[in-house]
Amino acid sequence: MYVTHVQSPKNICMRNIDGDNDRVLIKMEDDLTEFVRENGTQLTTVQVNQICAVLSERVYYRARVLRLLKNNRAEVLMLDYGDTQMYRMDELYNLDSRFLTLPYQALSCSLYGLEKIIHAESLTDFIRNKIEEHKFHVKIKDIVNERTLSVELRTDDGDNMNELFLSQDIRNLNPRLPNDGEAHLIKLTDVSSEGVLSLQINGPGLTSLGELMKELRDHYEANSAKASDYIVDPQQGQICCSSLLVEGERRWYRTVINRNISDHTVEVTFVDYGNTQTIPKSKLREPAKAVPNISRLPFQAYPVMLADLPTSPSSWTEKEVEKLKGYIADQPQIEAELA
């Protein structure tokens, strides 16, 4: 298969170039180009969903009108390639019925395993540079709907492109510290008695965290807890989901279990915020398998120390910690610089 267009990881187009498919399409386009040049007529009226012929790089292609724009222009879908283009309406030509015999060649696909992740534009650019206008071996993994297949792409050498893109996305989602001397917008979320500050760094990962928390809320609100969802025997280092009542709203967070406090309580760290808290074991749940980003999204709390301040445990009094926490509460976002 040949990838013709990448709009996003869940919206790519490709066409089959096995056997005579490529030759047949090129022959049809050559015939269409010759026909329009010798006998072509412009569309007298242009309507949405109208099939037409358009010129691109000296070749005429089959297209469908998607929408009408201002200034006598139209957006069209290239039916054999999947991308969209803008044309003046006087550049749209009637398509003779003989050129409709060959089925449209653009096949709509999504990349298996990447459909639910929150995509930074940089990831889409990375995918586009790797696969657009390249050929791959394709394995159908699922049927998204009647028009879209979920696929896995492999090179001739057997390299799994989906796995490459997933690993690249994870790198994009890691909190990125500023370079030396570079200021960066951050959110302070916690401070410990040892002088360790936890911060969240603006970027794709933090955007994904917001989406993840919505997914967790929707999942746990829509599904009653089963016995298998509860964590009966919490273990140190175990990743789980924990609920807290915040401003009257039940919210779910990713946490790591630090230790058992009693038969009914545990100490956990909220891995995306950095704070440690003792909560009832009844508030713990196994990570929801229906929400894949729970385990894939890197933890968003980043521990740092303040430059030029003492860091020994005895140096930070409870009053100083509370004062700094109060400052954090009053400053939703601040600029930080790596010293």
N, C-alpha and C positions, 0 to 999 in steps of 0.2 A: 504494500500500500504506500501511496505517496501523499504526504501531508501538504495540503495546499494553503491552509489558513489557520492561524491560531488567534482566537479572540480572548480566551482565558482557558485555564485547565479543564473547565467543564464545558467548553465550547470550542472544539477544533473541527476542522473539516479535512477529509482525505478522499482520495479516489483510488480505485483498483487499477493497477497497471500490469496485472498478470496477463499472460497470453496476448491476445490481440486487442485488449481493451484500450491501451494507450494509442495504438495505431489507428483504431476505429475512431476515437475521439478527435485525433489530429486531422484525419481525413475529412471528418464532418466539418470541422472548423475551417479547413482550407476551402471546402466547397461552399460553405456559408459566406466566407469572405469574398470569394469570386462572385457569388450570386448577388450580394448586396452592392458590390462595386459596379456591376453591370446592370442590375435590374432593381436595386433597392429603392424603396419609397419610405419617406419619413412617416411616423405616426401622426395622423391628423388630430387626434385627441389622445390624451394620456390619462390613464386611470390606474388606481392602485390595484396590484395583482396582475396587471397586464404583462404578457410575455412579449419580449422584443429582442432585437439584436443591437449590440453596442460595440464600438471600436476601442481597442486597447492595444497599443504597440503594434499597429498595422494589421491586427487580426480582429475579426468580428466574433463575438461570443454571445451565447444565449444568456438572457437576463430576465428578471422579473421586477417590476416596479414595486418598491416597498412603501414609499411615501412621496408626496408632492411637497416641494419646498418653495420658499420665496424666490423671487427673481427668475421665475420660469425654469426652475431646476427640479431634478428628481433624484432620489436615492434608489439604486437598484441593487439587487442581489445577483451575483454571478452564479448561475445555476450549476455549473460544472466544477466550481472551485470554492464556493462558500463565502467569499469575501464580499464586501459592499463597496460601491463606488458612487460618486456624484457625477451627474451629466446634465447638460442643458437639454431641454425637452426636444429641441430640434436635432439632437444627436441620437435620438432613439428611432430605430427603424423597425418596420414590420418584419415579422419572422414567418417565412413561408412554412406551411404545415409539413413539408418534406423533412424539415430539420427538427421536428418534434418526435420522430420515430425512435431515436436513440434515447433511452432513459437518462434523466439528469444524473450526472456522475458524482456530485458532491455528497459525501456521506457524513452526516452529523454525528460526532462522537464526544465523549468526555473521557478524561484520563482516570482510570480506575484507581481508587484510593485517594484521589485529590479533590473529589467533588465537594466535600464538606469543610474544607479548610478555608481560612480567611486569607485571601491572597493579596500580598503587596504587588504593586505594579512591577517591581523589580523581578519578582518570581515569574510573572507572565512574560516579561522581556527575556528572562533566562531560558524559559521553555521555548519561546519563539525562535531564539537564536540557535537552539539545539535541534529542533525538529522541522521547522517550516522549510518547505522545498527540499525535503530529504525523504528517502524511502525506508520503510521498516517492516518487520514481520509483526503482524497484528494478531492478538488473541482476544476474542470477545469474552469478557468476564461477567457481564450482566447486561440486561436490557433496561435502560432508564425509562423510556416510553416508546411509543410506536415509531418515533422519528429519530431517536438517539440511542446509540450503543455505548456502553462503558467498556473501554478497551485497555489492553496492556501493550506497550510498544517495546520491541527488542531489535537491536542492531544485528547485522550479519554475524558479528562475533558473539552474540548472545547477551550483550549488556542490556539490563533492564532499565529503560529510561524512566519509568514510573518511580522506581526506587531512588534514582538519582535526583528527581525533582522533589521527592519527599524529604530527602536529606538536605537539599538546598533550602527548602522552605523552613526546616527546623533551624538552620543557621540564620535565616532571616529573622526568625522569631526570638532568638536569644537576645536578652538585654545587651545593648552595645554601649560601652563606656566611651565618653568623648576622648579624643586624642589629647596629648599633653598641651595644656594651654588653651584648649577649646572649651567654650561654654556650652552647656546642654541643658535643656528644660527637663526637670525631674519632679517627682512627687515623693516627699518623705512620708513613710508609712509607719515607722516604729523606731524606737531607740532603746537599747538595753542598758543595764547598769554597768556593763563593761565598756560602754562608749561605742558600741557597734550600732550604726544607723542602717536601717533597711530602706531602700529607695526603689521606686519604679521609674524606668526610663522610657520616655515617649518613643513610640515606634510601632512596627507591625505586631510585635508580641503583645503589647499592652492593648492594642485594638482587638486582637484575638482573644485576650482574657475577658474583655467585656462581652464578646459574643459567647464565649464559653459559659460564663456565669448565667447568661440568659438561657442557654441550652439546659444547664443544670436545673435552674428554677422551673422551666417548662416541663422537664422530664419528671422531677420529683412531685410536681403538682398534679401531673396527669396520671401518674402511676402509684398506686398504693404499695407501701413497702411490704415485701414478702419476708418470710423468716430467713431466707438465704441472703437477703440484702444487709442484714445486721451483722456487725462484727462482734462475735461472742468472746473471742480470745485475742484482744489487741496485742500486737507484737511490735517491739521497738523497730523503728524504721519503716513500718508499714504505711503505704500511701492509701488514703481513704478520702471520703467526702464527709464534711461536717456541717451542721446547720447552726445558725445563730439568728436570734431575733434582733434586727437592726431597724430602729425607728418604726417599730410596729410591723415590719415586713420580714418574713422568713427568707433568709438567704443561705445559699450553699457555697461552700468553699473547698478548695483542695487543701488537705492537711497531711502532715506526717506525724505519726505517733512517736513521742519521745519516751514516755514511761507510764506505767500504771501507778496511779496515786492511791487508789483504794479499790474495793470490789466494784465500785460503781462509777469511778471517775478516772480520766486519763489526762495527761498533759500532751498537748499537740502544738505543732508549729504551723501557722498558716503560711504556706510556702510562697504565695504570691504577694504577701504583705510583710512577712518577717516576724510578726508578733507571736508570742507563746502564751497559751491560755489553758486552764484546766476546765474541762467540760464533761458532762455526763456521757457514759459509754452509749447510752440510748440515742445520742445525737450522731453517732458514727454510722456510715454506710459504706458498703463495698463500692468501688468506682463503677459508675453506670456504663455498661458495655455499649449501650445505645448512644453514648456521647464519646466518640473516639478521641476527641481532642484532649480528654482528661489526662491521658498518659503521654500524648505526643507533644503537647505544648510545653516548652521549657518553663521552669519556675521563673516567675517574674520579679520576685524580691531579690535585690542585689545588695549584699552587705558591704559597707564601706566604713572607714574611720575618718574623723575630722582631722585635717592637717594641723600640726603644731599644738595639739592638745594631748594631755596625758591619757594613756590607754590602760593602765593597770586597774584591776577590779576595784581597788580601794579608792580610786581617784574620783569616782562618780557617786555622789550622794543621791539619795532618793529625791531630795528636793531639786537637785540639778536635773535629774532625769525627767521629773514631772514638769519642770520649767521648759525643757526642750520639747517635750511632748505637746505642751500647750502652744508652743511656737509652731509646731508642725500642724496642729489643728487649725491655726489661723492663716496658714500659708498653703493653699491647695497645690501650687506649683512654684518652684523657684529655679534659678539657674545655678548649676554646679560646674566646677572646673577641676580637672584632674591635676593634682599637685605632685 
